[in-house]
């Protein structure tokens, strides 16, 4: 085929490539902002069914919004109130232990080398302690202490910066969630106006189904996580597991990830019980979580998630792995309702069109 204007064609093609590269670069530069916006939209869709429920009970929208967000803040305040004192207590105990050890070493009451050697000999009778200490001494002599100290300082600074950035991001997401939840009807109406009138009714129907499915999924998954967290706190306290409140928070957050989250969180809790408590505690936790996972899979989840779209197990695993690889824990959580939305479009748009041909 003969090109009539090769220079103009090449110029347009080059401009198109340049625009595409610029868009990709802009998306990369704005990835954090887009993540905040996407997270806030996701949470707003999850809170909208609660607001709508309160509106159907006769409350004005502003009152329903206030009640919803006060309840959300109370829930997070409760989590912080439960976890922070335990963390502060444990850190204080660690600091006191280090201070006591340093005082004893400085006064000559404790020889750390002999103490460590005696502990190893008592704990591992078959271990060649002299070989271990020789290896550790050679390893220490080969270290650059100054470089390690600088690396530790840099790591601490980076950790403080990451915590500050996380708190700032959480505040931004919370503010955006309030805005999106309050203006959900207006946002939907504006979006619907962009669709041609001939297709608007069908588009509104699909959009409402997708929004409802995402909302019910968020509520259902949060409910499952809350149930797992509360029951874990009670059971772990009964069996004497270490830090039951902290482990209950672990169970809660991992339960937010469908299918694979409960298994992962349970494995972490069982391992912590084995390392920090006793084998009997770990076995008790193992038996409990095996029973709980069966109850969750066959009793709790079908009833709580009945109003959300059903997603096949293989799709859940693939979506969770893909989302987790891209955006971490948040990506694994968001990936499931995205997959559910795609399934709705596939079942109600693509398949009917294929059947009409």
PyMOL commands that set and color helices and strands:
alter all, ss='L'
color gray80, all
select helices_A, chain A and resi 6-29+31-56+61-107+112-123+129-141+145-182+184-193+197-239+244-255+261-276+279-304+313-356
alter helices_A, ss='H'
color red, helices_A
deselect
rebuild
show_as cartoon
